[in-house]
């Protein structure tokens, strides 16, 4: 059966069949011997309907033409759509637009091959809110093996996904500035170096700190120092392009990652722009602070071919700048 790849639940299917249950019945003499009898289709339908109504998961059933024929009360509670809203329509009504045709094509390929699919999918509620659901789609066949219906059973897992994303974000970002932390910087450095190996490009690492930052903390307090760090990070972002990364390693130590460079001089261009932006005073809680920064630079593959080594060498170059008088940049040199 061919299905519309862009249709959330497919396009064509033959008619439905029924399953059989066997129930024990007592004999007249009251003995414990049970006799099996086949439940009628009417009894089965009544039981199945009751089960669907009691489920804590949403249920949606389509017929052979992928027209919705049934939704349970939990479906209405989760999506906002009533039975009258959706029966006679297709599940395309729920589409969020977040998935490509290729996503649905792969989904239906698995259903045709195995009879079911399970995964996470983004849909849209009646009020327009987009949510993510954990969905299982199962095909139903008749006694001749012809597909007759599709049953979708799902639960809203948006809250869980949001919690996981928040935990992941906290693990990868600095709490004070919201910048990537050392862990995320290491990950992006590895990705940048891998890309540079394939494309023959360069990767620049700018290691910097704020000159005499300790004086700000000592004279105005750590709260003022925290504000200064945030403002400094925002200024540095102005010098960066899409795909660049600024990370905070701790204290006033910041690292800028410049991937996909065609020439190492691009690192010097960025460093000059950063130094120029720091010429403008910072206004912190009524105080005007003239703060400069020092920058050490290392380049892949000229100086090292490992991320951690690039950071270490840029840090070494930074201290050379500090020893030479601050407020400048310097490339690493052996």
N, C-alpha and C positions, 0 to 999 in steps of 0.2 A: 504494500500500500504506500503510495506516495503522499507525503505531507508537505504543507506549506511551511517552509523553513522559518518564515517571519511570523507565523501564527503560533501563539504560546502553547497551543495544544494540538496542532496538526489540522488536517482538513477532512480526510475521508476514512470511513470505517463501516463495515457491515453491521448486523444487528446483534442483540445480546442473548446470552444463555444464562441458565441458573445453576446454582450449586445445590447439593442435597445434604440434609442433616438427618440423623437417625435419633429417635427419642425412645426411651424405655417406657413401656406401658405395663400396668399390673394385670395379672390374670384373675379370674373370678374367685379362685380359692384362696387368694391373699398370700400366696407364696412369693418368695423374693425373685423368682424367675422372671426376667424381662424379655419382652418381644419387641424387636425393632420394627418401626413403621416409618415410611418415608413422609416427610412433611410436604404439604402441598405448596404450590407456588405462591398461593395467597398468604399462607402462614410464613413462608420464607420472606416475602416482601414486607410483611408486617414487622417481623423480627429485625430485618436489616434496617428498616426505617427507624425503628426504635433505637437501635445501636447507633446509627448516624446522628440522631438527635441528641444522644447522651455524650457523644465524643467531645473531649475538650479541644480537639483539633478541628480546623475547618475542613469541610468536605465539599468538593465540586464534582459533579458528574455530567459528562457530555454524551450525546448520542452518536450515532454513526456519522452524521454530517458535522460533528463538532459543534453542535448547538447545545447550550446548557439546558439540562432537564431537571437538575436538582441541586440545591445547596442547603446545608444544614444551618441551624441557628448560630453555631459558632462562627461560620463563615460570615454571617451578617454582623456579628459582634466585632470580628476582626477587621473587616473591610468597610463596613458601613452600608454595603449593598444588600437590599432585601431580596427575597425570593422573586418578587414581582419585577425588581430592577433588572435582574440578569437572565431569568428563564426566557429562552427564545433568542438570546444573543450568544456571541462567541466569547471565549476567554480573552480575546484581544482587548476587550473592555478594560481589563486589569493591567495591561502592559504599561510599564514605566518608561520605556524607550531607552533603558540603560544597556540592553543587551543587543548584540549584533545578530544578523541573520545566521552567521556561522555558529553562534551559540546554540540557537534553536535547531539548526541542522544537525549538529553533533548530538544534541539531546534526543532528537527523534530517531537518529540512526541507532542509538543504544536501545530505545524502546522497541523498535522494529526487530532488533537482534535478540534482545533478552526478555522483552515483555515488560520492562519497568525502567524507571530512571529516578535517581534520588540526588538532590543537591540543593544549593542555595540559589534563590532567584529574587530579583527586585521587582516588585509590583506597586501599583498605585491604588490608594483607597478612594472611596467616593468623594471625600473632602479634598482630594488632591495630594495628600501626604504620601510620600514614597516610603516603603518599608521593605525589609528583607525577610523572606520566609524560607523555612526549611521544608522542601516540597518533595513528595513522592508521587509519581504518576504511574499508574498500572493499567495495562490494557485488559479488557474483559472479552472473552471469546465464547461462542456458542458451541454446541456439541460437535459441530463440523470444523471447529478451529478457526472460524471466521471472526475477525475483530468486530465487536458490536458497540462497546462503550469504552470510555477512558475515565478512570476515577483518580482525582487529585486530592491528596490529603496533606495538609500543611499546618505549620505553626509559625506564629510571628516571633522571630528571634532578633528583632531590631535592638532591643535593650541589651541583649547579650553581646551582640556585635559591637555596639557602642562602648560597652564596658571593656571588651577586649582591645578595641582600638585605643581607648584612653590609657589602658595599662601599657600597651605597646608604645604609645607616644611618650609616656612618662619614662619608660625605660630607655628611650632613644634621644631624649631632649633635656636640656638644662632647665631646672625648675625656675630659676630667676629670670632668665632672658627669653626662654622658649626656643633658643637656638639648638641645633643638633649638638649632642655631646660627643665625647671621645669614641663611644661605641659606634654611633652612626657615622661619624667622620671616618673611622677605620673601614666601615662597610663601603662607603662611597669612594674612598681612596682605592680600594681593591677593584671596584667596578670601573673607575676611571683609568687605572693602569691596564686592566684587561682590554678596555676599548682602545687605549693608545697602542697596545701591542698589535691589535688587529689592523689599525688604521694608519700606523706610522706617525702618530701625532705625539704631543708632549703633555705633561701634567705639571702644573705649577703649585707649589705649597708656600703660602705666605704665613709665617709665624710672627705674631705681633703682641705687644702689650702696651699699656698706657704708661707713659713716663711719669715717675714720681707719684704713682697711684696711691701709695701708702700715706702720703701726706694728706690726701683728701679724706681718707678714712680716719686719720688721727685728728685732723682739725675740725671736720664737719660730721663725723660719725659714719658708721657703716651703711646706714640708710642712704645717705647722700652718695656714697660710693656705689651702691647698687643702682641708683638712678642714673649715675654717670655711665655705668656699664651699658645700661639699656639704650641710652641716647647714643653712645659711641657705636654700638652695634647697628643702630638704625642708619647712622651716617655711612658706615662701611657698606651696608646693603645698597646704598645709592650708587656705589662704584661698580657693582657686580652686574653680570649679565645672567640671563636665564640659563640654568644648568650649573652655575657656580654655587658654592656652599660656603657659609661662614659658620664656624662652630666655636663653642666655648669649652676649653679644657678644664678651667678652674681659675679662681681668682680673677685677674685681669688678662689672662692668657687667651687670645683668640687666634684661630687658624682659618685662613681662606684657602679653599681648594678651587683651582682653575683647571678644568678638564678640557681635552680636545684642542690644545694650543698648537698652532703651526709654527710659532717662533717663541723662544724664551723671553724675548724682549717684551712680550705682552704682559709678563709678570711685573716688569719695571713700570710699564704704563699704569697698571692698576695701583701699584704702590704709590706712584706719584699723585694719583687722584685722591687716594686715601689721605696722604699727608696734607694735601691742599685743603681738603674738607676740615681737617683738624685745626686749621689756622683760625677758623671761626670759634669764638668763645662758647662754652657751654653754660647755660643758665640753670642752676640747680638750687631750688628752694631759696630764691632771692639772691643767690651768689652768682657772680660771673667768673667762670673758671677758664683759664687758658691752659689747655691740656694738649700735649703732643703725644705722638706714639712712635715706636721704633719697630722696624720690620726686617725679619730675616727671610731669605728666599732660597728654596731648593727646587730643582727641576728634574723630572723623569724624562728621559733615561740618562741625562747628563751626569747627575750626581748620585743617583741610586735607582734601583729597580724594585724596591719594596716600600710599601706605604709607611710603615713605622720608621724606616730608615730615613725617608724623605722628611718626616716630621722632626726627627732628631737633628738632622743636618740643618734644617731651617731654624731650629731653636739655637743651634750653635752659631749660625750667622747673626741671629738676633743679638746674642751677647757680644758679638764683635761690634755691632752698631752701638750698643750701650757703652762699651768701653771707649768708643771713638767720640762719644759726646751726645748720643741720642738724637731723636727727631730726624731719622734718616732711614734708608733701606740699604741692604747689601745682599748680594748673592753669596751662597756658600762657596768657599774656596779652601782647598786643603792647605 
